[in-house]
Amino acid sequence: MDHKLSPELEDLRRTVEQFAHDVVAPKIGDFYERHEFPYEIVREMGRMGLFGLPFPEEYGGMGGDYLALGIALEELARVDSSVAITLEAGVSLGAMPIHLFGTEEQKRTWLPRLCAGEMLGAFGLTEPDGGSDAGATRTTARLDETTGEWVINGTKCFITNSGTDITGLVTVTAVTGRKPDGGPRISAIIVPSGTPGFTVAAPYSKVGWNASDTRELSFSDVRVPAANLLGEEGRGYAQFLRILDEGRIAIAALATGLAQGCVDESVAYAKERHAFGRPIGANQAVQFKIADMEMKAHTARLAWRDAASRLVAGEPFKKEAALAKLYSSTVAVDNARDATQIHGGYGFMNEYPVARMWRDSKILEIGEGTSEVQRMLIARELGLVS
Ligand SMILES: Cc1cc2nc3c(=O)[nH]c(=O)nc-3n(C[C@H](O)[C@H](O)[C@H](O)COP(=O)(O)OP(=O)(O)OC[C@H]3O[C@@H](n4cnc5c(N)ncnc54)[C@H](O)[C@@H]3O)c2cc1C
């Protein structure tokens, strides 16, 4: 692995860095305070091609890969995680399942608008009775042979991007039958927004990611055409494991960005804030804290880029993705706590970006597989079976 980004990726990094600094940073705090989705910023991200980064040009994508997506996510999250998670979920959970498992017709129907950021897609896996244990899915889909439609019933919770004005679809996992051993056959089905019986609840009141959209969804005899099945019937479980493996690299890049953003803010503050007649950054205790924060952000970056490089090269990456997600989310929480401490009382004021980073960091240890689930995966990859 080359430690340098290619000239194209470095250009992308600089472009997103500039956008985050010039467009996102000055505006996002107000959206966050109002718990409001920043449509204009997301539209601009769409115009820049960010939602199409890892998709082929023939479907409206930019022809890049997961490294490119990670670079963009890291730079956005250095400044704000709400817009970063909107991009992450739109690409990794909304569009990627259609790209990886969709029919040609499904790709042509959905991908161009998803890649342009004119439409957002969501992925509904988690249910009120279980997220980590996704095999325990209770939502059902029955094929009505007379009408040729899936009839879906159930509830999904905590679904990102599922209720914005530009949400076009949610791919849901549902039990579509039983295996000979009695276990569930899980399938993934595309449900367009506005389908009768598909209800989107009001946004949750969240601790963080307050300028992103998260909702509970309910399905009551929701009918969609049989052709909305995504991939093979009964293969939904294997499909979403693949989606989550990839998504972990994206979350790791996002977490690295948050960890780096904490360093950026802390260095600036430590130089300008004075106590006892000198900048607080002249104290070794503060310097060492920031040095450790930089070490953690740097190492997290190496971890997610390593996992992404393996994915792009077509090599196994499951363990590396779990390691990157576990490590980067841990250090994002560490750095957010330390950055807040360096800011003293101001770190507890929402007008300071580090306060937002502190609130946004915790979910990184929970979403797309908790830290415990990452440890389970790593242990399994090491051959340990419980
Ligand atoms: C803001 C937000 C956005 C989200 N977006 C989406 C989305 O777009 N789509 C989607 O499908 N989901 C989404 N989620 C759901 C998220 O992925 C789940 O919350 C997460 O996977 C954990 O599931 P759970 O909440 O059911 O916790 P549980 O699975 O109930 O876990 C509770 C605790 O028990 C631990 N635990 C469980 N099993 C074990 C075990 N075997 N060994 C040790 N510890 C264990 C867990 O690690 C955790 O600490 C989102 C969540 C949030 C908060």
Ligand as a Chemical Component Dictionary entry (heavy atoms), coordinates in Angstrom:
data_LIG
# 
_chem_comp.id                   LIG 
_chem_comp.type                 NON-POLYMER 
_chem_comp.pdbx_formal_charge   0 
_chem_comp.three_letter_code    LIG 
# 
loop_
_chem_comp_atom.comp_id 
_chem_comp_atom.atom_id 
_chem_comp_atom.alt_atom_id 
_chem_comp_atom.type_symbol 
_chem_comp_atom.charge 
_chem_comp_atom.model_Cartn_x 
_chem_comp_atom.model_Cartn_y 
_chem_comp_atom.model_Cartn_z 
_chem_comp_atom.pdbx_ordinal 
LIG C1  C1  C 0 -28.804 7.418   14.981 1  
LIG C2  C2  C 0 -28.925 5.987   14.542 2  
LIG C3  C3  C 0 -28.991 5.683   13.187 3  
LIG C4  C4  C 0 -29.165 4.364   12.765 4  
LIG N1  N1  N 0 -29.340 4.083   11.432 5  
LIG C5  C5  C 0 -29.710 2.819   11.055 6  
LIG C6  C6  C 0 -30.075 2.531   9.689  7  
LIG O1  O1  O 0 -30.016 3.406   8.819  8  
LIG N2  N2  N 0 -30.490 1.275   9.387  9  
LIG C7  C7  C 0 -30.575 0.280   10.324 10 
LIG O2  O2  O 0 -30.987 -0.824  9.987  11 
LIG N3  N3  N 0 -30.199 0.515   11.629 12 
LIG C8  C8  C 0 -29.785 1.767   12.003 13 
LIG N4  N4  N 0 -29.452 2.008   13.319 14 
LIG C9  C9  C 0 -29.511 0.922   14.289 15 
LIG C10 C10 C 0 -28.149 0.454   14.819 16 
LIG O3  O3  O 0 -27.440 -0.198  13.813 17 
LIG C11 C11 C 0 -28.439 -0.421  16.029 18 
LIG O4  O4  O 0 -28.886 0.434   17.075 19 
LIG C12 C12 C 0 -27.228 -1.210  16.492 20 
LIG O5  O5  O 0 -26.876 -2.192  15.543 21 
LIG C13 C13 C 0 -27.449 -1.898  17.839 22 
LIG O6  O6  O 0 -28.653 -2.602  17.856 23 
LIG P1  P1  P 0 -29.679 -2.381  19.087 24 
LIG O7  O7  O 0 -29.866 -0.906  19.238 25 
LIG O8  O8  O 0 -30.874 -3.209  18.841 26 
LIG O9  O9  O 0 -28.909 -2.895  20.359 27 
LIG P2  P2  P 0 -28.909 -4.416  20.894 28 
LIG O10 O10 O 0 -28.606 -5.343  19.788 29 
LIG O11 O11 O 0 -30.140 -4.629  21.689 30 
LIG O12 O12 O 0 -27.662 -4.363  21.875 31 
LIG C14 C14 C 0 -27.714 -3.800  23.184 32 
LIG C15 C15 C 0 -26.346 -3.996  23.835 33 
LIG O13 O13 O 0 -26.102 -5.403  24.001 34 
LIG C16 C16 C 0 -24.858 -5.732  23.406 35 
LIG N5  N5  N 0 -24.922 -7.107  22.872 36 
LIG C17 C17 C 0 -25.885 -7.651  22.094 37 
LIG N6  N6  N 0 -25.588 -8.920  21.783 38 
LIG C18 C18 C 0 -24.405 -9.184  22.381 39 
LIG C19 C19 C 0 -23.554 -10.330 22.436 40 
LIG N7  N7  N 0 -23.863 -11.471 21.793 41 
LIG N8  N8  N 0 -22.399 -10.239 23.147 42 
LIG C20 C20 C 0 -22.076 -9.098  23.780 43 
LIG N9  N9  N 0 -22.824 -7.978  23.759 44 
LIG C21 C21 C 0 -23.970 -8.014  23.068 45 
LIG C22 C22 C 0 -24.670 -4.715  22.310 46 
LIG O14 O14 O 0 -23.307 -4.612  21.909 47 
LIG C23 C23 C 0 -25.187 -3.459  23.002 48 
LIG O15 O15 O 0 -24.184 -2.926  23.829 49 
LIG C24 C24 C 0 -29.216 3.316   13.740 50 
LIG C25 C25 C 0 -29.106 3.630   15.098 51 
LIG C26 C26 C 0 -28.986 4.949   15.504 52 
LIG C27 C27 C 0 -28.933 5.232   16.983 53 
# 
loop_
_chem_comp_bond.comp_id 
_chem_comp_bond.atom_id_1 
_chem_comp_bond.atom_id_2 
_chem_comp_bond.value_order 
_chem_comp_bond.pdbx_ordinal 
LIG C1  C2  SING 1  
LIG C2  C3  SING 2  
LIG C2  C26 DOUB 3  
LIG C3  C4  DOUB 4  
LIG C4  N1  SING 5  
LIG C4  C24 SING 6  
LIG N1  C5  DOUB 7  
LIG C5  C6  SING 8  
LIG C5  C8  SING 9  
LIG C6  O1  DOUB 10 
LIG C6  N2  SING 11 
LIG N2  C7  SING 12 
LIG C7  O2  DOUB 13 
LIG C7  N3  SING 14 
LIG N3  C8  DOUB 15 
LIG C8  N4  SING 16 
LIG N4  C9  SING 17 
LIG N4  C24 SING 18 
LIG C9  C10 SING 19 
LIG C10 O3  SING 20 
LIG C10 C11 SING 21 
LIG C11 O4  SING 22 
LIG C11 C12 SING 23 
LIG C12 O5  SING 24 
LIG C12 C13 SING 25 
LIG C13 O6  SING 26 
LIG O6  P1  SING 27 
LIG P1  O7  DOUB 28 
LIG P1  O8  SING 29 
LIG P1  O9  SING 30 
LIG O9  P2  SING 31 
LIG P2  O10 DOUB 32 
LIG P2  O11 SING 33 
LIG P2  O12 SING 34 
LIG O12 C14 SING 35 
LIG C14 C15 SING 36 
LIG C15 O13 SING 37 
LIG C15 C23 SING 38 
LIG O13 C16 SING 39 
LIG C16 N5  SING 40 
LIG C16 C22 SING 41 
LIG N5  C17 SING 42 
LIG N5  C21 SING 43 
LIG C17 N6  DOUB 44 
LIG N6  C18 SING 45 
LIG C18 C19 SING 46 
LIG C18 C21 DOUB 47 
LIG C19 N7  SING 48 
LIG C19 N8  DOUB 49 
LIG N8  C20 SING 50 
LIG C20 N9  DOUB 51 
LIG N9  C21 SING 52 
LIG C22 O14 SING 53 
LIG C22 C23 SING 54 
LIG C23 O15 SING 55 
LIG C24 C25 DOUB 56 
LIG C25 C26 SING 57 
LIG C26 C27 SING 58 
# 
